[in-house]
Amino acid sequence: MKYRLFIFLFVLLEPSMASAGEWSGYLGTEFRYFTEDPRDPRQHDENFSLVFEPEYYHEWDKGTQSLAFVPFFRLDQHDNERTHFDVREFTWAKVAENWELRLGLRKVFWGVTEFQHLVDVINQTDLVENIDTEDKLGQPMINLALINDWGTVDLFIMPYFRERTFPGIEGRPRNQPVVDDDLAEYESSAEETHIDFAIRYSHYFGDWDVGIAHFYGTSRDPRSFLTMNSSGAPVLAPFYDIINQTSIDLQATKGNMLWKLEALHRSGQGSTYNAVAGGFEYTFVGIFDSAIDLGILGEYHYDGRGEDALTFFEDDIATGMRFAFNDAQSSEALMGLIWDRDSGGKFLKIEASRRIGNDWLLEMEGRFLFDMSPSDPAFALSRDDYLELFLTYNF
């Protein structure tokens, strides 16, 4: 991996890192149990891994300059591709009255919906971590934010593209056949050194939070083509297109109700298309005279490419319940069901967490697929249902 910007920033700011700062982070162990036998005999029914993510933060010059450094490392029992190191963030920031400048590797999130982050386009997905696509690789960038009373304009220059990570032969869950990222191809002759650009306007108008953005550059969502590797085995090869994407994300807060919408228009990745995700979350506070809050979620997801979509969400309805127990252990739980209106396939996700003492956190996760049609993009994962326990020590 070519961390030229990372190395430059380290040399520039090393004296600041040597001075006083704050360390935090976590060290954890993860166990996954798969409830069905794998499609590929090289895969396994269970998997252990260790995770370490420290975080260093230091500010100086009366708080107008700061440095954040967040490395990440996972050691996996079976999957060599999932054993990996990444710099999630290594950012120098300069803050002034009407502007902010950030240089380095960062994670930037756009979006408001629960089940799919449709417009989130800056960072590459770290797919070996989880199929929910919420884990991201650090993106090298220059980010200038212009702050005004009428809103904030963020400008992004991204000089280096990072390829998506994919599980290896023994990894699970994964595509069938396996994705061989050594065979990755690009539309741009500059490949990973193609310079990407983005601009985003964000502001709030009363109860409404609004974000409008445009991105030009290498798509973070690769198309895949069936081919043969050097051994003659069938594999999938990723292809990274140059795209233009214009998007909007809206959230309205009306008492206990949140209304959410994400929509985009994208060209350059096959046929030009539109996609939308929208819905609501209503919170019942203190149900049955208890301290528990219950959130009810409902969303609809549509992708104009239909069966050619690169996502599972081409015509889907999602519903869910979120519990906040408001106890001393910060216990939370989320259950969500996604139903594909075309194929009839269903995806159930369960997430829960609870603190143990002051320093430990126990998280549980479940992913289950039902009634999957062979034509559904998620069919390759239909025997990869799993339960996961993740215990972390936080410092």
Residue pairs with C-beta under 8 A, 6 or more apart in sequence:
1 162
2 160
2 192
3 87
3 105
4 160
5 104
5 105
5 140
5 159
5 160
6 87
6 90
6 104
6 105
6 140
9 90
9 92
9 103
9 104
10 90
12 92
13 67
13 92
16 58
16 60
16 65
16 67
17 56
17 58
17 67
17 69
19 58
19 60
20 58
21 56
21 57
21 58
21 67
22 56
22 57
22 58
23 54
23 55
23 56
23 395
24 54
24 55
24 57
24 394
24 395
25 52
25 53
25 54
25 55
25 70
25 394
25 395
26 51
26 52
26 53
26 361
26 392
26 393
26 394
26 395
27 50
27 51
27 52
27 392
27 393
27 395
28 50
28 51
28 52
28 390
28 391
28 392
28 393
29 48
29 49
29 50
29 51
29 390
29 391
30 48
30 49
30 50
30 51
30 388
30 389
30 390
30 391
31 46
31 47
31 48
31 388
31 389
31 390
32 46
32 47
32 172
32 386
32 387
32 388
33 45
33 46
33 386
33 387
33 388
34 44
34 45
34 46
34 47
34 172
34 384
34 385
34 386
35 368
35 385
35 386
35 387
36 383
36 384
36 385
37 45
37 383
38 44
38 45
38 172
38 383
38 384
39 176
39 380
39 383
40 169
40 176
42 169
42 170
43 78
43 169
43 170
43 171
43 172
43 174
44 78
44 170
44 172
47 76
47 77
47 78
47 79
47 172
48 76
48 77
49 74
49 75
49 76
49 77
49 82
49 83
50 74
50 75
51 72
51 73
51 74
51 75
51 392
52 72
52 73
52 74
53 70
53 71
53 72
53 73
53 88
54 70
54 71
55 68
55 69
55 70
56 67
56 68
56 69
56 70
57 66
57 67
57 68
57 69
58 66
58 67
59 65
59 66
59 67
60 66
63 95
64 94
64 95
64 96
65 92
65 93
65 94
65 95
66 92
66 93
66 95
67 91
67 92
67 93
68 89
68 90
68 91
68 93
69 87
69 89
69 90
70 87
70 88
70 89
70 90
70 138
71 85
71 86
71 87
71 88
72 85
72 86
72 87
72 88
73 84
73 85
73 86
74 82
74 83
74 84
74 128
74 129
75 83
76 82
76 83
78 170
78 171
78 172
79 128
79 167
79 168
79 170
79 171
79 172
80 168
80 170
81 128
81 165
81 166
81 167
81 168
81 171
82 128
82 129
82 167
82 168
82 171
84 128
84 165
86 126
86 137
86 138
87 105
87 138
88 105
88 107
88 136
88 137
88 138
89 104
89 105
89 106
89 107
89 138
90 104
90 105
90 138
91 102
91 103
91 104
91 105
91 106
92 102
92 103
92 104
93 100
93 101
93 102
93 103
94 100
94 101
94 102
97 147
98 146
98 147
98 148
99 144
99 145
99 146
99 147
100 144
100 145
100 147
101 142
101 143
101 144
101 145
102 141
102 142
102 143
102 144
102 145
103 141
103 142
103 143
104 140
104 141
105 138
105 139
105 140
105 141
106 138
106 139
106 141
106 143
107 123
107 136
107 138
107 139
108 122
108 123
108 139
108 141
108 143
108 156
109 117
109 120
109 123
110 117
110 119
110 120
110 121
110 122
110 200
110 211
110 213
110 247
110 249
111 117
111 118
111 119
111 120
111 249
111 262
112 209
112 249
112 250
112 251
112 260
112 261
112 262
113 260
113 261
113 262
113 277
113 278
113 279
113 299
114 260
114 279
114 281
114 297
114 299
114 318
114 320
114 336
115 277
115 299
115 301
115 313
115 318
115 320
115 336
115 338
116 277
116 299
116 301
116 311
116 313
117 133
117 134
117 262
118 247
118 262
118 263
118 264
118 275
118 276
118 277
118 301
118 313
119 211
119 213
119 245
119 247
119 248
119 249
119 262
119 263
119 264
121 198
121 213
121 215
121 220
121 245
121 247
122 139
122 141
122 156
122 158
122 198
122 215
123 136
123 137
123 138
123 139
123 220
124 136
124 137
124 139
124 161
124 162
124 163
124 164
124 220
125 133
125 135
125 136
125 137
125 164
125 165
125 220
126 135
126 136
126 137
126 164
126 165
127 133
127 135
127 164
127 165
127 166
127 167
128 165
128 166
128 167
128 171
129 135
129 165
131 173
131 367
131 381
132 349
137 162
137 165
138 162
139 158
139 162
140 158
140 159
140 160
140 162
141 156
141 157
141 158
141 159
142 156
142 157
142 159
143 154
143 155
143 156
144 154
144 155
145 152
145 153
145 154
145 155
146 152
146 153
146 154
146 155
150 203
151 201
151 202
151 203
152 201
152 202
152 203
153 199
153 200
153 201
154 198
154 199
154 200
154 201
154 202
155 198
155 199
156 196
156 197
156 198
156 199
156 200
157 195
157 196
157 197
158 195
158 196
158 197
158 198
158 217
159 193
159 195
160 192
160 193
161 191
161 192
161 193
161 194
161 196
161 217
161 218
161 240
162 192
163 181
163 184
163 192
163 222
163 238
163 240
164 181
164 220
164 222
164 238
165 181
166 174
166 175
166 178
166 179
166 181
166 238
167 173
167 174
167 175
167 178
167 179
168 174
168 178
169 178
171 178
172 384
172 386
173 367
173 381
173 384
173 386
174 380
174 381
174 384
175 224
175 236
175 380
176 380
177 226
177 233
177 234
177 235
177 236
178 235
178 236
179 224
179 235
179 236
179 237
179 238
180 229
180 235
180 236
180 237
181 238
182 229
183 227
183 229
183 235
183 237
183 238
184 222
184 237
184 238
184 239
184 240
185 237
185 238
185 239
185 240
186 192
186 194
186 218
186 239
186 240
187 218
187 239
187 240
187 241
187 242
188 194
188 218
188 240
188 242
192 218
194 217
194 218
194 242
195 217
196 215
196 216
196 217
196 218
197 215
197 216
197 217
198 213
198 214
198 215
198 216
198 217
199 213
199 214
200 211
200 212
200 213
200 214
201 210
201 211
201 212
201 213
202 209
202 210
202 211
202 212
203 209
203 210
204 210
207 252
207 253
207 254
208 250
208 251
208 252
209 250
209 251
209 252
209 253
210 248
210 249
210 250
211 247
211 248
211 249
211 250
212 247
212 248
213 245
213 246
213 247
213 248
214 244
214 245
214 246
214 247
215 243
215 244
215 245
215 247
216 242
216 243
216 244
216 245
217 242
217 243
218 240
218 241
218 242
218 243
219 240
219 241
219 242
219 243
219 268
219 269
221 269
221 310
221 311
222 238
222 239
222 240
222 241
222 310
223 238
223 239
223 241
223 269
223 270
223 310
224 236
224 237
224 238
224 239
225 236
225 237
225 239
226 234
226 235
226 236
226 237
227 234
227 235
227 236
227 237
228 234
228 235
229 235
241 268
241 269
241 270
242 268
243 266
243 267
243 268
243 269
244 266
244 267
244 268
245 264
245 265
245 266
246 264
246 265
246 266
247 262
247 263
247 264
247 265
248 261
248 262
248 263
248 264
249 261
249 262
249 263
250 259
250 260
250 261
250 262
251 258
251 259
251 260
251 261
252 258
252 259
256 282
256 283
256 284
256 285
257 280
257 281
257 282
257 283
258 280
258 281
258 282
259 278
259 279
259 280
260 278
260 279
260 280
260 281
260 299
261 276
261 277
261 278
262 276
262 277
262 278
263 274
263 275
263 276
263 277
263 278
264 274
264 275
264 276
265 272
265 273
265 274
266 272
266 273
266 274
266 275
269 310
270 305
270 308
271 305
271 308
273 303
273 304
273 305
274 304
275 301
275 302
275 303
275 304
276 300
276 301
276 302
277 299
277 300
277 301
277 302
277 313
278 299
278 300
279 297
279 298
279 299
279 300
279 318
280 297
280 298
280 299
281 295
281 296
281 297
281 322
282 295
282 296
283 293
283 294
283 295
283 296
284 293
284 294
284 295
284 296
285 293
286 292
286 293
287 293
287 294
291 325
291 326
291 327
292 323
292 324
292 325
292 326
293 323
293 324
293 326
294 321
294 322
294 323
295 321
295 322
295 323
295 324
296 320
296 321
297 318
297 319
297 320
297 321
297 322
297 336
298 317
298 318
298 319
298 320
299 317
299 318
299 319
300 316
300 317
300 318
301 313
301 314
301 315
301 316
301 317
301 318
302 313
302 314
302 315
302 316
303 309
303 311
303 313
303 314
303 315
305 314
306 314
306 315
306 342
307 314
307 342
307 375
309 377
310 377
311 377
312 338
312 340
312 347
312 376
312 377
312 378
313 338
314 340
314 342
315 340
315 341
315 342
316 338
316 339
316 340
316 341
317 338
317 339
317 341
318 336
318 337
318 338
318 339
319 336
319 337
320 334
320 335
320 336
320 337
321 334
321 335
321 336
322 332
322 333
322 334
323 331
323 332
323 333
323 334
324 332
325 331
325 332
325 333
329 354
329 355
329 356
330 353
330 354
330 355
331 352
331 353
331 354
331 355
332 352
332 353
332 354
333 350
333 351
333 352
333 353
334 349
334 350
334 351
334 352
335 348
335 349
335 350
335 351
336 348
336 349
336 350
337 346
337 347
337 348
338 346
338 347
338 348
338 349
339 345
339 346
340 346
340 376
343 372
343 373
343 375
343 376
344 371
344 373
345 369
345 370
345 371
345 372
345 373
345 376
345 378
345 379
346 369
346 370
346 371
347 367
347 368
347 369
347 370
347 378
348 366
348 367
348 368
348 369
348 370
349 365
349 366
349 367
349 368
350 364
350 365
350 366
351 363
351 364
351 365
351 366
352 363
352 364
352 365
353 361
353 362
353 363
353 364
354 361
354 362
355 361
355 362
356 362
359 393
359 394
359 395
360 391
360 392
360 393
360 394
361 391
361 392
361 394
362 389
362 390
362 391
363 388
363 389
363 390
363 391
363 392
364 387
364 388
364 389
364 390
365 387
365 388
365 390
366 385
366 386
366 387
366 388
367 384
367 385
367 386
368 385
369 378
369 381
369 382
369 384
369 385
372 378
372 379
372 382
373 379
